């Protein structure tokens, strides 16, 4: 019986600390699908309202007082089946299934992952699937709670508050929003092929922890290419290959020097570096001014050997 090679690339961007930003301005409430879905974001959010590869229809990202919030909506006629089929292997994640109105959902929470607390919501309606995420150092952050309590599914709050809070908000329909200028600029920016320093190390345990305390906005990754790699080049040895890249995201929107931490084959590491150099992003900021920032980007290649179908 022949074997077919199945390959899965897993991408993860690790922020060991989140940006700090203080604002007393009111939040904005976004409504979609005839108000069956709604969610609120703080000021300073970034919007991508263009149709992208993979079905992306809308994406909103915001940072406030050390809390990262994100919404992504994809056009998908099989959204509920997609949510139902999702599976997660980490023993540190708490997973629960739920229904709300016409929505099918999965909720993931963890306090152990990369020293952060996070909540992920995967939601499916008739025509769209939704990804909602929020990350912070503590689940007690007021901004995290307000963000989650703002989620409306089927016309009703997904999470119930013991004591209801009322905030003044501006309400807009997602169908009327436009892409932020920073997003448009990032997608049209020419990726320069300038010479950068690339270093290879086998161990990152002695590396200093990256501190983002001074940043009011972290780099926002918009497009992360898949490494161009022939899986047969890494068949020898382990079936799992990991490369941890310490990448300089420059203030001008270009990728700078890269340090690679990996014991995998060179072909895999080089492919990850080339992919990282093509990342499209919005630069980090301090008080409205673009600045350089270092971000950890992980690439994982998992190879599965499965029996082929006999015809």
Secondary structure, 3 states (H helix, E strand, C coil): CCEEEEEEEEEEEECCCCCCCCCCCCEEEEEECCCCEEEEECCCCEEECCCCHHHEEEEEEEEECCEEEEEEEEECCCHHHHHHHCCCCCCCCEEEEEEECCEEEEEEEECCHHHCEEEEEEEECCCEEEEEEEEECCCCCHHHHHHHHCCEECCEECCCCCCCCCCCEEEEEHHHCCCCHHHHHHHHCCCCCCCCCEEEECCCCCCCCCCCCCCCECCEEEECCCCCCCHHHHCCCCCEEEEEEEEEECCCCCEEEEEEECCCCHHHHHHHHHHHHCCEEECEEECCEEECEEEEEEEEEEEEEEECCCC
